Amino acid sequence: MRWVCLVCLGCWFLGGAATGLLAQEEPELRGRKVSEWINILQTEPSSKKREGAALALGIIGVQSKLVIPALAKALKEDKEPAVRQRCVTALSRLLADDKKAIAPLLDALANDETPSIREICAETLGRVPNPNAAVVEALIRALEDQHAGTRAAAAESLGKLRLAASQSVRELTARLKDQDATVRKYAAFALGQVGPNAKSAVPALAKLLDDDANPQVREQVVTTLSALGELAVEAAPALTKALSDPQLVVRQQATIALSRLGESAKEALPELRKLLDDPDRTLRLHAIHALGGLSRFDSDLPKLFAQRLGTESAIEIRLALINELGRMGPAAKEAVPALQEASNDARVTVREAVARALEQIQGK
């Protein structure tokens, strides 16, 4: 979702805004009163000049109560899509100061014949402070729009509004099957903002992670499942499979997600072990933490971590191994010789971590 560039028009108006916007009964900008800008917006044959008038009125904003009605009228009636888009942009500037700017956007989202206008309205409504029921309902309806860009923008906005997303779990879950990959991605994003109410979407998210060919969709899905933590228990098999995903970021997020599932992730132990040989240092780090959390289900982990401690030189990896061995407590006693060897490390942070781990293991 991207705004059309306003650089040319913006520079022209903003260059004179500081001196042109006067504290008068009828504000002025660049030597023209509000009423003059409104007249240009409503009667000027040149669409470029009408665009400029819309932008000017957006800059004047709530200093005049005439601005929002004029922009709303042009958004509804102007035949030129570029002018209507400038009206949306201008109204978006006023959302934080005057809720009357919302109604024209809702109307355009529902009724404008130009898909790009509906899309930008859906995107803009995601920035409404404390949205009311009308905003939420409009965005939910927009999830069914014929235009994929509008559906995606609606899903993204619902996610940004959080509370709105929690009221639309069923509709967002349905969009996980959308034919458009961007829509599926933003539906998954929005579900990740919901919290506990998104638990019902976990099976659909797991299936999408398993089946979707689009790497960006899989990345967002696994990020959402990671954010859901223990609520994503049903996705454990799909997350385990994702440890072999060709996309590094998917493997990383799947590892993090599994580390948050507790006992439910124990079936992933063999695949997590394999990640200790992955060339990516960050992935190895996540794998160490995930394995450490499952150590009570794998009695060989202390020995494995001790061996790794002897071969890993990167300080963050060594610290992770040492800290996880310490958390294992007395169960990691066979790693004591390796820890004692690590106490000769030239780096003080490593030596301090070793001392803490030995105390946790030996109880001294």
Summary of the structure (lengths in Angstrom):
residues: 364
radius of gyration: 28.1
end to end distance: 58.2
largest distance: 86.4
contacts: 1260
relative contact order: 0.05
helix: 76%
strand: 1%
